[in-house]
Amino acid sequence: MSIDPGALARARSRGPFVRVVVAEVRGSAPREPGAAMLVWPDRIEGTIGGGRLEYEAIARARATHAPRLERIALGPAMGQCCGGAVALAYEPSAGFAALDPGWHARPLDGGAQMPMSVRRALARARDRGERPAMLIDGWLIEEVARTPDELWIWGAGHVGRALVDVLSPLPDLRICWADTDAARFPESLPDPVTPLIAENPADLVSLAPVTARHLILTYSHALDLELCHRLLTRGFAACGLIGSATKWARFRHRLRDLGHTDAQILRIACPIGDPTLGKAPQAIAISVGAALLRDLCASRADQAAAREERTA
């Protein structure tokens, strides 16, 4: 498991909390290393296995004001018969203010000097890809998840819904879904999906980072054209437009009239999807999703190579 900085930031917006994580397991235990829960004064999220262990951990978390480590035997004294032992790390939310992607090590006993054993484990993780133990000489080591890639889906029609169904379970992907009316969205949305509503969705383009990817598939060709125009003006990592070859020929002509060069216009992919797989919304979503996933994987590989080169 890894730390998700975005999830922690959203959790912090609901008030200070203490993160309790299973840092080490010996023998049999209810949960594996990395299992975690967040504890606020009035609620919790997640679980480290339930039962007496979790009940007491919640109470201790609410009394915790600094990082610390607790080792617990899961025997009769805990009302459990697992027969193993766990080490629980308690960390107040203030300690998660700044986390860079990669391996993150911090002390649980107040020690400021990183032990050589931890330094070596981090070096092996960076240079050889060896996953370190979570707990080494009182230091907790976890991998910080990368910042999610951002995908904007314009239009909540049949294809938009199929795309969200296919893409929302993917890790490291945040979806912003834009349309004109809340009634156009399903009643419930997956966690990584943020609905955005505007009378003219093109007005939302200014909120999108220039690193975002976009899929345009609204009910209106006029809106599709305006979105293309505004996105070309703002900038993007990638953009796809649903439509026929005839539609795209007309759009290219109109976008040239709006002042965009051919090189800029050709950054927009149209049509999208593999027509040999059919025109059903789910077929379009699967083929578009596969192309997006290939693009994301290639981009992430390039970023990882660049980080390794900078480190070297």
C-alpha positions as CSV (number, residue, x, y, z in Angstrom):
1,M,0.0,0.0,0.0
2,S,1.1,3.6,-0.5
3,I,0.3,7.1,0.9
4,D,-2.1,9.1,-1.3
5,P,-1.3,12.8,-0.7
6,G,-4.5,13.9,-2.4
7,A,-6.7,11.7,-0.1
8,L,-4.8,13.0,3.0
9,A,-5.3,16.6,1.9
10,R,-9.0,16.0,1.5
11,A,-9.1,14.3,4.9
12,R,-7.3,17.3,6.5
13,S,-9.9,19.6,5.1
14,R,-12.4,17.9,7.4
15,G,-10.2,18.7,10.5
16,P,-7.1,17.3,12.2
17,F,-6.8,13.6,12.5
18,V,-4.4,10.8,13.5
19,R,-3.4,8.2,11.0
20,V,-3.0,4.7,12.5
21,V,-1.1,2.3,10.2
22,V,-0.1,-1.4,10.7
23,A,3.7,-1.0,10.4
24,E,4.7,-4.6,11.1
25,V,3.1,-8.0,11.6
26,R,4.6,-11.0,13.3
27,G,2.6,-14.3,13.1
28,S,-1.1,-14.1,12.6
29,A,-2.9,-10.7,12.6
30,P,-6.2,-9.3,11.4
31,R,-4.6,-7.0,8.7
32,E,-1.5,-6.8,6.7
33,P,1.3,-4.1,6.9
34,G,0.1,-0.9,5.3
35,A,-3.5,-1.3,6.5
36,A,-4.5,2.1,7.9
37,M,-7.3,4.1,9.4
38,L,-7.8,7.8,10.0
39,V,-9.2,8.9,13.4
40,W,-10.9,12.2,14.1
41,P,-12.4,13.1,17.4
42,D,-15.9,12.2,16.2
43,R,-15.4,9.6,13.4
44,I,-13.0,7.2,11.7
45,E,-12.3,6.0,8.1
46,G,-10.7,2.8,7.2
47,T,-9.9,-0.2,9.4
48,I,-6.9,-2.0,10.9
49,G,-8.9,-5.2,11.5
50,G,-11.7,-4.4,13.9
51,G,-12.2,-5.9,17.4
52,R,-10.5,-4.9,20.6
53,L,-7.3,-4.0,18.8
54,E,-9.0,-1.4,16.7
55,Y,-11.2,-0.2,19.6
56,E,-8.1,0.5,21.7
57,A,-6.1,2.0,18.8
58,I,-8.9,4.5,18.2
59,A,-8.8,5.6,21.9
60,R,-5.0,5.9,21.8
61,A,-5.1,7.8,18.5
62,R,-7.4,10.4,20.0
63,A,-4.9,11.0,22.8
64,T,-1.9,11.2,20.4
65,H,-0.2,14.5,19.7
66,A,3.2,13.3,18.3
67,P,4.3,10.4,16.1
68,R,4.8,7.2,18.1
69,L,5.1,3.4,17.8
70,E,3.2,0.8,19.8
71,R,3.9,-2.9,19.8
72,I,0.9,-5.1,20.7
73,A,0.7,-8.9,21.3
74,L,-2.6,-10.3,20.0
75,G,-3.3,-12.7,22.9
76,P,-5.8,-13.1,25.7
77,A,-5.0,-9.6,27.1
78,M,-6.4,-8.1,23.9
79,G,-9.4,-10.5,23.8
80,Q,-8.0,-11.9,20.6
81,C,-6.6,-15.3,19.7
82,C,-4.6,-14.5,16.6
83,G,-1.4,-15.5,18.3
84,G,0.7,-12.9,16.5
85,A,1.8,-9.4,17.2
86,V,1.6,-6.0,15.4
87,A,3.4,-2.7,15.5
88,L,1.1,0.3,15.1
89,A,2.3,3.7,14.0
90,Y,0.4,6.8,15.1
91,E,0.9,10.0,13.1
92,P,-1.0,13.3,13.5
93,S,-2.1,14.8,10.2
94,A,0.1,17.9,10.6
95,G,3.1,15.7,9.6
96,F,1.6,15.0,6.1
97,A,1.8,18.7,4.9
98,A,4.3,18.1,2.2
99,L,4.9,14.7,0.5
100,D,6.9,14.2,-2.7
101,P,6.3,11.1,-4.8
102,G,8.7,8.2,-4.0
103,W,9.8,6.6,-0.8
104,H,9.2,8.6,2.4
105,A,10.9,7.7,5.7
106,R,10.2,9.4,9.1
107,P,11.0,8.6,12.7
108,L,8.3,7.4,15.2
109,D,10.4,7.8,18.3
110,G,11.5,11.5,17.9
111,G,15.0,10.6,16.5
112,A,16.2,13.2,14.0
113,Q,19.2,11.3,12.6
114,M,18.3,8.7,9.9
115,P,20.0,5.4,10.7
116,M,22.3,3.9,8.2
117,S,20.0,0.9,7.9
118,V,17.2,3.2,6.7
119,R,19.5,5.0,4.3
120,R,20.6,1.6,2.8
121,A,17.0,0.4,2.4
122,L,16.0,3.7,0.6
123,A,19.0,3.4,-1.7
124,R,18.1,-0.2,-2.6
125,A,14.5,0.9,-3.3
126,R,15.6,3.7,-5.5
127,D,18.5,2.0,-7.3
128,R,17.3,-1.7,-7.5
129,G,13.6,-1.4,-7.0
130,E,13.7,-3.5,-3.8
131,R,10.7,-2.8,-1.6
132,P,11.9,-2.0,1.9
133,A,10.3,-3.2,5.1
134,M,7.8,-0.6,6.5
135,L,9.5,-0.5,9.9
136,I,13.3,-0.3,10.3
137,D,14.9,0.8,13.6
138,G,12.0,2.9,14.6
139,W,11.5,4.6,11.3
140,L,8.4,4.2,9.1
141,I,9.0,3.8,5.4
142,E,6.1,4.1,2.9
143,E,5.8,4.9,-0.8
144,V,4.1,8.2,-1.6
145,A,1.7,7.8,-4.5
146,R,2.2,10.0,-7.6
147,T,-0.1,12.9,-8.3
148,P,-3.1,11.5,-10.2
149,D,-3.4,12.3,-13.9
150,E,-6.3,14.5,-14.6
151,L,-8.9,13.6,-17.2
152,W,-11.8,15.9,-18.1
153,I,-14.8,14.3,-19.8
154,W,-17.1,16.9,-21.5
155,G,-20.6,15.5,-21.7
156,A,-22.7,13.1,-19.6
157,G,-24.5,11.3,-22.3
158,H,-24.3,7.6,-23.2
159,V,-20.7,7.6,-24.2
160,G,-19.7,9.9,-21.3
161,R,-21.3,7.5,-18.8
162,A,-19.7,4.5,-20.4
163,L,-16.3,6.2,-20.2
164,V,-16.7,6.9,-16.5
165,D,-17.7,3.3,-15.9
166,V,-14.6,2.0,-17.7
167,L,-12.0,4.6,-16.5
168,S,-13.0,5.5,-12.9
169,P,-11.6,2.2,-11.4
170,L,-8.1,2.9,-12.8
171,P,-5.5,3.9,-10.2
172,D,-3.8,7.3,-10.3
173,L,-6.6,8.9,-12.4
174,R,-8.8,11.8,-11.3
175,I,-11.9,12.5,-13.5
176,C,-13.6,15.9,-13.8
177,W,-17.0,15.4,-15.6
178,A,-18.7,18.4,-17.0
179,D,-22.2,19.1,-18.3
180,T,-25.1,21.6,-18.2
181,D,-27.4,20.1,-15.6
182,A,-27.1,17.9,-12.5
183,A,-29.9,15.7,-13.8
184,R,-27.7,14.6,-16.6
185,F,-25.4,12.7,-14.2
186,P,-26.1,9.4,-12.5
187,E,-27.4,9.6,-8.9
188,S,-24.1,8.3,-7.5
189,L,-20.6,8.7,-8.7
190,P,-17.4,6.8,-8.0
191,D,-15.0,8.5,-5.6
192,P,-12.4,9.8,-8.2
193,V,-15.1,11.5,-10.2
194,T,-15.9,15.2,-9.7
195,P,-19.1,16.5,-11.4
196,L,-18.9,20.0,-12.8
197,I,-22.0,21.9,-13.8
198,A,-22.3,25.1,-15.8
199,E,-24.9,26.6,-18.2
200,N,-22.0,26.9,-20.7
201,P,-19.5,24.1,-19.8
202,A,-16.9,25.8,-22.0
203,D,-16.7,28.4,-19.2
204,L,-15.1,25.7,-17.0
205,V,-12.1,25.3,-19.3
206,S,-10.1,27.9,-17.3
207,L,-10.3,25.6,-14.3
208,A,-8.5,22.7,-16.1
209,P,-4.7,22.5,-15.7
210,V,-2.7,22.6,-18.9
211,T,-1.4,19.1,-17.9
212,A,-4.9,17.6,-18.1
213,R,-6.3,15.3,-20.8
214,H,-9.7,15.9,-22.4
215,L,-12.4,13.9,-24.1
216,I,-15.1,16.0,-25.8
217,L,-18.4,14.3,-26.5
218,T,-21.3,16.7,-25.7
219,Y,-24.8,16.7,-27.2
220,S,-24.0,19.9,-29.2
221,H,-21.6,20.4,-32.1
222,A,-21.5,24.1,-31.3
223,L,-20.4,23.4,-27.8
224,D,-17.9,20.8,-29.0
225,L,-16.4,23.5,-31.3
226,E,-16.2,26.1,-28.5
227,L,-14.5,23.6,-26.2
228,C,-11.9,22.8,-28.9
229,H,-11.3,26.5,-29.4
230,R,-10.9,27.3,-25.7
231,L,-8.7,24.3,-25.0
232,L,-6.4,25.1,-27.9
233,T,-6.1,28.6,-26.5
234,R,-5.5,27.4,-22.9
235,G,-3.3,24.3,-23.6
236,F,-3.6,20.6,-22.7
237,A,-1.7,17.3,-22.5
238,A,-4.0,15.5,-24.9
239,C,-7.5,16.0,-26.4
240,G,-9.9,13.8,-28.2
241,L,-13.1,14.7,-30.0
242,I,-15.9,12.3,-30.9
243,G,-17.2,12.7,-34.4
244,S,-17.0,11.7,-38.0
245,A,-14.4,12.6,-40.6
246,T,-16.8,15.1,-42.0
247,K,-17.4,16.8,-38.7
248,W,-13.6,17.0,-38.1
249,A,-13.0,18.5,-41.6
250,R,-15.6,21.3,-40.8
251,F,-14.1,21.8,-37.3
252,R,-10.6,22.2,-38.7
253,H,-11.8,24.9,-41.2
254,R,-13.6,26.8,-38.4
255,L,-10.7,26.5,-36.0
256,R,-8.3,27.9,-38.6
257,D,-10.8,30.8,-39.0
258,L,-10.5,31.3,-35.2
259,G,-6.8,31.8,-35.5
260,H,-5.3,28.4,-34.7
261,T,-2.6,26.9,-36.8
262,D,-2.8,23.5,-38.5
263,A,-0.1,22.2,-36.1
264,Q,-2.1,23.3,-33.1
265,I,-5.4,21.9,-34.5
266,L,-3.8,18.5,-35.3
267,R,-3.1,18.0,-31.6
268,I,-6.8,17.2,-31.2
269,A,-7.5,13.6,-32.1
270,C,-10.7,13.1,-34.1
271,P,-12.4,10.6,-34.6
272,I,-11.7,8.8,-31.3
273,G,-12.0,5.1,-30.7
274,D,-11.6,2.1,-33.0
275,P,-14.5,1.9,-35.4
276,T,-13.9,-1.8,-36.1
277,L,-15.1,-2.5,-32.5
278,G,-18.5,-0.9,-33.1
279,K,-20.4,2.2,-32.3
280,A,-22.1,1.1,-29.0
281,P,-21.2,3.4,-26.1
282,Q,-19.4,0.6,-24.2
283,A,-17.4,-0.3,-27.3
284,I,-16.3,3.3,-27.8
285,A,-15.4,3.6,-24.1
286,I,-13.3,0.4,-24.2
287,S,-11.3,1.4,-27.3
288,V,-10.9,5.1,-26.1
289,G,-9.9,3.9,-22.7
290,A,-7.3,1.5,-24.1
291,A,-5.7,4.4,-26.1
292,L,-5.8,6.7,-23.1
293,L,-4.2,4.0,-20.9
294,R,-1.4,3.4,-23.4
295,D,-0.8,7.2,-23.5
296,L,-0.7,7.4,-19.7
297,C,1.6,4.5,-19.3
298,A,4.0,6.0,-21.8
299,S,3.9,9.4,-20.1
300,R,4.5,7.9,-16.7
301,A,7.4,5.8,-18.0
302,D,9.0,9.0,-19.4
303,Q,8.5,10.8,-16.1
304,A,10.1,8.0,-14.2
305,A,13.1,7.9,-16.5
306,A,13.5,11.6,-16.1
307,R,13.4,11.4,-12.3
308,E,16.0,8.6,-12.4
309,E,18.2,10.7,-14.6
310,R,18.0,13.7,-12.3
311,T,18.8,11.4,-9.3
312,A,21.8,10.0,-11.0
